[in-house]
Amino acid sequence: MSLISVTEVANFLGVKNQRVERLERESLLASKAKDSQGKPLFDRNEVEKYKEFAERVGGI
């Protein structure tokens, strides 16, 4: 499992950091851990699966 930060997820999905944080808050994208500043960290594979699913249903 490779963990990536909010910023890395935002860049990969093409959205702002706030959008990623909202997706996590609303349990649409689950974080796996928190960094030293309390920011969520995400599993790269799950983010890729989320992007694939979101594109199939109309976008992020």
Backbone as a printed PyTorch tensor [residue, N CA C, xyz], in Angstrom:
tensor([[[  0.8520,  -1.1720,   0.0000],
         [  0.0000,   0.0000,   0.0000],
         [  0.9000,   1.2390,   0.0000]],

        [[  0.6620,   2.0990,  -0.9560],
         [  1.4160,   3.3360,  -1.0870],
         [  0.5090,   4.5000,  -0.6960]],

        [[  0.8870,   5.2310,   0.3510],
         [  0.0690,   6.3500,   0.8280],
         [  0.4720,   7.6480,   0.1400]],

        [[ -0.5380,   8.4370,  -0.2340],
         [ -0.2880,   9.7260,  -0.8750],
         [ -1.0630,  10.8170,  -0.1450]],

        [[ -0.5670,  12.0260,  -0.2440],
         [ -1.1270,  13.1740,   0.4780],
         [ -2.3320,  13.7740,  -0.2430]],

        [[ -2.9900,  14.6770,   0.4400],
         [ -4.1310,  15.4000,  -0.1320],
         [ -3.7170,  16.1100,  -1.4110]],

        [[ -2.5670,  16.7600,  -1.4000],
         [ -2.0850,  17.4960,  -2.5680],
         [ -1.8340,  16.5620,  -3.7500]],

        [[ -1.2460,  15.4140,  -3.4830],
         [ -0.9890,  14.4450,  -4.5510],
         [ -2.2980,  13.9060,  -5.1270]],

        [[ -3.2690,  13.6540,  -4.2540],
         [ -4.5820,  13.1870,  -4.7200],
         [ -5.2410,  14.2630,  -5.5660]],

        [[ -5.2020,  15.5110,  -5.0950],
         [ -5.8080,  16.6220,  -5.8290],
         [ -5.1870,  16.7560,  -7.2170]],

        [[ -3.8810,  16.6640,  -7.3030],
         [ -3.2050,  16.7530,  -8.6040],
         [ -3.6130,  15.6010,  -9.5150]],

        [[ -3.6870,  14.3990,  -8.9720],
         [ -4.0550,  13.2270,  -9.7580],
         [ -5.4910,  13.3250, -10.2720]],

        [[ -6.3970,  13.8100,  -9.4110],
         [ -7.8050,  13.9130,  -9.8000],
         [ -8.1190,  15.1870, -10.5740]],

        [[ -7.2100,  16.1590, -10.5310],
         [ -7.4470,  17.4220, -11.2240],
         [ -8.4380,  18.3150, -10.5060]],

        [[ -8.4030,  18.2800,  -9.1670],
         [ -9.2950,  19.1030,  -8.3540],
         [ -8.4690,  19.8560,  -7.3120]],

        [[ -9.1220,  20.7260,  -6.5510],
         [ -8.4510,  21.4660,  -5.4880],
         [ -8.3490,  20.6120,  -4.2270]],

        [[ -7.3810,  20.9650,  -3.3690],
         [ -7.1890,  20.2520,  -2.0990],
         [ -8.4670,  20.2150,  -1.2710]],

        [[ -9.2000,  21.3230,  -1.2630],
         [-10.4270,  21.3940,  -0.4710],
         [-11.4440,  20.3560,  -0.9270]],

        [[-11.4810,  20.0870,  -2.2070],
         [-12.4080,  19.0860,  -2.7580],
         [-12.0520,  17.6940,  -2.2370]],

        [[-10.7530,  17.3800,  -2.2020],
         [-10.2980,  16.0870,  -1.6890],
         [-10.6600,  15.9580,  -0.2060]],

        [[-10.4200,  17.0130,   0.5570],
         [-10.7530,  16.9860,   1.9810],
         [-12.2550,  16.7950,   2.1800]],

        [[-13.0680,  17.4110,   1.3330],
         [-14.5210,  17.2450,   1.4240],
         [-14.9350,  15.8170,   1.0660]],

        [[-14.3280,  15.2500,   0.0340],
         [-14.6170,  13.8590,  -0.3340],
         [-14.3030,  12.9240,   0.8320]],

        [[-13.2320,  13.2040,   1.5330],
         [-12.8500,  12.3830,   2.6830],
         [-13.8300,  12.5900,   3.8360]],

        [[-14.1910,  13.8250,   4.1010],
         [-15.1400,  14.1430,   5.1800],
         [-16.4870,  13.4820,   4.9500]],

        [[-16.9160,  13.4370,   3.6810],
         [-18.2090,  12.8630,   3.3260],
         [-18.1280,  11.3560,   3.0900]],

        [[-16.9780,  10.7640,   3.4000],
         [-16.7430,   9.3150,   3.2700],
         [-16.8880,   8.8070,   1.8410]],

        [[-16.6150,   9.6530,   0.8700],
         [-16.6340,   9.2360,  -0.5290],
         [-15.2600,   8.7410,  -0.9760]],

        [[-14.2370,   9.1530,  -0.2560],
         [-12.8650,   8.7260,  -0.5050],
         [-12.2320,   8.5130,   0.8730]],

        [[-12.0030,   7.2660,   1.2270],
         [-11.5490,   6.9300,   2.5800],
         [-10.0500,   7.1160,   2.7460]],

        [[ -9.6700,   7.7820,   3.8260],
         [ -8.2520,   7.9170,   4.1480],
         [ -7.8190,   6.6930,   4.9390]],

        [[ -6.5360,   6.3950,   4.8790],
         [ -5.9790,   5.2290,   5.5670],
         [ -5.2010,   5.6080,   6.8160]],

        [[ -4.7540,   6.8630,   6.8940],
         [ -3.9460,   7.3200,   8.0160],
         [ -3.9520,   8.8470,   8.0210]],

        [[ -3.2660,   9.4110,   8.9990],
         [ -3.0880,  10.8660,   9.0850],
         [ -1.5960,  11.1590,   9.1290]],

        [[ -1.2140,  12.2970,   8.5300],
         [  0.1960,  12.6840,   8.5970],
         [  0.4710,  13.4030,   9.9170]],

        [[  1.6730,  13.9080,  10.0920],
         [  2.0630,  14.5620,  11.3480],
         [  1.2640,  15.8360,  11.6260]],

        [[  0.6350,  16.4030,  10.5910],
         [ -0.1690,  17.6190,  10.7540],
         [ -1.6570,  17.2970,  10.8610]],

        [[ -2.0010,  16.0180,  10.8850],
         [ -3.3900,  15.6120,  10.9960],
         [ -4.1460,  15.5700,   9.6780]],

        [[ -3.4510,  15.7390,   8.5710],
         [ -4.0740,  15.6820,   7.2450],
         [ -4.2050,  14.2220,   6.8120]],

        [[ -5.2750,  13.8920,   6.0900],
         [ -5.4660,  12.5030,   5.6770],
         [ -4.4620,  12.0450,   4.6260]],

        [[ -4.1490,  10.7620,   4.6680],
         [ -3.3130,  10.1040,   3.6700],
         [ -4.1560,   9.0060,   3.0300]],

        [[ -3.9990,   8.8310,   1.7300],
         [ -4.8450,   7.9250,   0.9750],
         [ -4.0280,   6.8370,   0.3050]],

        [[ -4.6290,   5.6720,   0.1420],
         [ -4.0140,   4.5600,  -0.5880],
         [ -4.0990,   4.8760,  -2.0810]],

        [[ -2.9620,   4.8790,  -2.7420],
         [ -2.8960,   5.2300,  -4.1690],
         [ -3.8320,   4.3490,  -5.0090]],

        [[ -3.8850,   3.0570,  -4.7350],
         [ -4.7390,   2.1570,  -5.5100],
         [ -6.2120,   2.5190,  -5.3800]],

        [[ -6.6440,   2.8820,  -4.1700],
         [ -8.0390,   3.2620,  -3.9640],
         [ -8.3800,   4.5740,  -4.6660]],

        [[ -7.4260,   5.5010,  -4.6960],
         [ -7.6410,   6.7690,  -5.3950],
         [ -7.7960,   6.5130,  -6.8910]],

        [[ -6.9640,   5.6300,  -7.4330],
         [ -7.0670,   5.2900,  -8.8550],
         [ -8.4190,   4.6510,  -9.1670]],

        [[ -8.8750,   3.7520,  -8.2880],
         [-10.1880,   3.1150,  -8.4720],
         [-11.3060,   4.1470,  -8.3710]],

        [[-11.1830,   5.0980,  -7.4350],
         [-12.1880,   6.1440,  -7.2870],
         [-12.2740,   6.9850,  -8.5530]],

        [[-11.1160,   7.3580,  -9.1100],
         [-11.0950,   8.1810, -10.3160],
         [-11.7680,   7.4390, -11.4750]],

        [[-11.4440,   6.1750, -11.6200],
         [-12.0320,   5.3580, -12.6790],
         [-13.5600,   5.2890, -12.5290]],

        [[-14.0180,   5.0520, -11.3090],
         [-15.4580,   4.9940, -11.0450],
         [-16.1210,   6.3480, -11.3180]],

        [[-15.5220,   7.4170, -10.8070],
         [-16.1050,   8.7560, -10.9690],
         [-16.2140,   9.1320, -12.4320]],

        [[-15.2180,   8.7690, -13.2290],
         [-15.2800,   9.0760, -14.6680],
         [-16.4140,   8.2990, -15.3460]],

        [[-16.6730,   7.0760, -14.9010],
         [-17.7470,   6.2760, -15.4830],
         [-19.1260,   6.8300, -15.1570]],

        [[-19.2740,   7.4580, -13.9900],
         [-20.5890,   7.9560, -13.5860],
         [-20.7810,   9.4470, -13.8550]],

        [[-19.8300,  10.0740, -14.5280],
         [-20.0580,  11.4500, -14.9270],
         [-19.0910,  12.4870, -14.4330]],

        [[-18.0690,  12.1090, -13.7140],
         [-17.0680,  13.0820, -13.2920],
         [-16.9410,  13.1920, -11.7960]],

        [[-15.8990,  13.8950, -11.4000],
         [-15.5730,  14.0160,  -9.9730],
         [-16.3050,  15.1920,  -9.3780]]])
